[in-house]
Amino acid sequence: MGTRLYLAVDGGGTRCRARLCDAAGNRLAESEDGPANIRLGLDQAFASVDRAALACLQQVDLTPRDLPRITACLALAGATEPAELAAAERRPQRFGRTILTADAHAACVGAHNGADGAVAIAGTGSIGWAIIRGQCYRIGGWGCEISDEGSGAWLGRETLRRVLLAHDGRLPWTLLLRRIFALHGADPHAIVRWAAVAQPRDYASLAPLVIGHASQHDDCALTLVRLAAGFLENIALRLIALGAPRIALAGGLAPHLQGFLSESTRRQIVAPTGDALDGAWLVAREAGRSAAA
């Protein structure tokens, strides 16, 4: 029972996924919990990580006493910010070894199986990440408040703005806008109150409605999806300009935007080899090998 284990964690703005593997990379257990963006709440993020990790242990009849056997890579949203990353690194962990990194970095590692490449991510947030000759490059992803263009959170926020514009008579109503207005009791003040406390995942929860109405040719939805795709394309083009030899798309929103990218950009895109969990596993495995050397 002393065999070393590896835990890969992909913690985003909406959910936290965890995967427990053995030294050969065999998947032993997987689980999912709530958001794990350390910029939006360190305690909440690590509570999600802890619950997801313990759920994995329970699936294979292990207990918290087995945590010291685990080398964990926690790839978390918000770990792109130095202050948040430093605070997370100061937090005591029960794993035998813990590597903290950004979820975008793990997504890039996983997408290209550890080789050089880049990812343009559109999920709850948006960001571009490249690894080129050992150097990491980050494009965007500065947070829902001032950045993350083209993300699910951006899409939801921009839709609500247009609902209020339509209420004011400054924009025509569409089925999408009326649907979302109805969700708030057709009360603009309810939208203001909701927005005062909304988190990125709350805004992003509106993105499926936008995508669905875009498929039905709703004018507002189509405009927003095209704008989102334009932002994702801008990220991709910058990554290519930096010298990324290949680029993959990642994030739950990205597949819905890919068809709106220009043909020249689509030609630059490759299918990802894996995702952020695969990348976190590779990072954890490398750390384990380094420790054993």
N, C-alpha and C positions, 0 to 999 in steps of 0.2 A: 504493500500500500504506500510505499515511499516514492513511487513514480512521480516525476514532475509533471504538472499540468499547466496548461496555458489558457488564459481567458482573454478573449477579444471583445471589446466593448465599443459600440458605435452609438454615441450619445448626441442626439440632435435636438432641435427646438421643439419637436413634437413627441418623439419617443426615444427610448433607449433600448438597443438590442444587445444581447450578450450571447457569446458562444464559447463553450468549454471544449477544449481539444486535448488529446494526449500528445506525447512527444513526437509521434509520427504524423500528427496533423489530422487524425481521425476525429470527427465530430462526435462528442459524447452527449452534449445537451445544448439547447438553445432556449432563450426566454426573451421576454419583452416587458418593458415598464414605461413609466412616464417620461417627461422631458428631462434632458440632462445638459442644458446650456449653462455653463458656469458663469457666463457674464450676466445672466438673468437670475441667478440664485445658486450660490455654491452649495448650501445645505440641501436644497431640493434636488440638485443635480446628483450629488453623491448619495442621497437617499434612493434615488432611482437606480443608480449603479449598484448599490448594496443589495437592493431587493432583487434585481436581475441576476446578480452573481449567486445569491443564496438560492434562488429558484433553480439555477443550473445545477448547483450542488445537490439539491434535493432530488432532482431527476435521476441521479446516479448514486443515490443512497450515501452521499457524503454529508458532512456537517461543517459548521464554521471552524472546527478544529483543523480542517484540511486546508484552510486558506493559506497558511504559510508554504504549502507545496506549490502554490500557483504563481506563475509569472504572468502579470496582467498588463495589457496595453489598453489604456483608457483613452480612446479617441473621442474628444468631446468638443461640441460647439462652444465657442467662446475662448478656447485655448489658443486662439490666434492673438489674443491680447496679452501683452507682457504682465500687467498687474494681476489679471485674473489667473493666468497660468502660474505665476509665482505663489499666489494664495492657495491654489489647488495643490501645488507641490509641497507646501508647508503642512498640509492636512495629513494627519497620521493615517496610514493604510494598514490593513491586516494581511494583505497579500505578501508573499515572500519577496517579490520584487514588483515594482509598479513603474511603468513608463507612461507618462502623460504626453499627449500630442493632440493636435487639432483633428477634428473629424475630416476636414478637407485633405489633410496630409495622408491620412489612412485611406481615404477614397482614391487618391492618386496612386498610392503604392498598390492597392488592390486592383485598380483598373488596368495596370500595366505589369502586374506580377513582379513588382520591385524594379522594373527597368525604367529608363527615362521616359517621360511622357507628361501629359497634362490632363486635367479634368476641368470642365465647365459645369458647375453644379447649380441646379435650380430645384430646391426643395422648399422647406419652410423659409430658409434664407437662400442667398445666392453668393457664389464666390468662384474664383478661378484659382487653380493651384497647379504649379508645374515643378517637376524635379528634373534638372538638367545638369549632368555631370556632377552630381552630389550637391548642387545648390538648389534651394527651394525658392520659388517665386509665388507671391500672393497677389491676386488682382481682385479688388472689391471686397465684399463681405464685411463691411464696417458697421453692420447692425441695421435693424429694421428702421430705426428712427431717421437715419440719414443716408442709408445705402441699401444694399440687398435688392437692387433693381431687378425686375424680372422674376422674382421669387414668388412663392405662394403667398407669403405675407404681404408683399408689395401688391400683388394682384387683388387680394382682398381689400386692402386699404384704398387702392385706387377705385375700386368698385363702389365702396361706401362714399367716397368723395363725389362720385358721379350721381349717386342716389340723391345726395343733398343738392347738387346742382340741378337735377331734374325737379326736385321739390321746389326750388327757388324759381323755376321756369327758365333757367339758363341753359338747359339741355333737354332734348326730347326724351320722354320715357320710352323704355324698351321692356320686353318681358323680363329680362334679367333684373333690371333696376326695380321694377314693381315687385318681383319675387323677394328680393332682399329687403326692400322697404317693408313688405308685409311681415317678414321675420322679426322686425322691430316694432310691430304693432302700428305700422304706418305713422310713426311718431319720430320726427327728426331729433327731438330732445332725447329720446331713448337711445338713438345712435350716438349722440354726444356723450351720454353717460356711459354707454358701453365702451366707447373708444378711450375713455379716461382711464380705464383699468385693463384694457385688452392687452394680451401678450401676443407675440408673433404667431404662435400656433393658433390663436383665436382668429386672427385675420386670415391665416392660411386655410382655416376650415371653410372659408367661402370660395376658395379656388376651384373645387370640383363643380360648383354651380356655374362658375364662369366658363370653365372648359365645356361643360355640358351644353350651355346655351350657345357657345361658339359653334359647336357642331350642328346646331339648329339655325345657324346664320343670323343670330342676334347681332345687330350692328355694334352695340356697345361692347359685347363680349368679344367679337372678332377684333375690334380695335385694340382692346386690352391685350389679347393674346398675341397679336402682331407686335405690339409694343414690347411685351415681355420677351418675345423671341428676338427682337432687335437688341435688347440689352444682353441676352445670352450670347448672341452672335458677336457683339462688341467684346465681350470677355474672351470668347474663343479666338477672335482675330488678334487680340493683344498677346495671348499665350503663344500663338503661332509666330508672331513677330519676335517674341523673346527667344525663339529657336526650339520650341518643343517639337520633337520629331513625330509625335502622334498626339491626338487629342480625343478624349472620350467624354460623353455626357453622363451626368449622374444626377440623382435626386428624383423624387417622385413626379415633379412637374416637367422635367426635361423631355420625356418621351412625347408629351403633348405639344411641345414647342418645336421639336426637331423638324417637322414638316413645313414650318414657316421660315426656316433658315434659308439663306440663299443657296443655290446649287453649288457654287464654288466652295462655300463653307462646309456643306454636307460632305463634299468629296474629301475633306480633311479629317473627317470623324471616323474613328474606328470603334468597334464594339468592345466594351470593357471586358477584360479577362475575369475580373471579380469586383467586389464592392468594398465598402469601408470595413466590414467585418473581416473580409479576407486580408485586407491591408493591415488591420490591427493584429491579426494572427501572425503575419509575416514579421511585423515589428517586434512582437513578443518573442517569436522564435529566435530572431537574430539576437535579441537581448539575452535570451537564455543561453545561446551558444557562446556569446561573449563572456558571460559570467562563468561558464564551464571551462573556458580556455585558460 
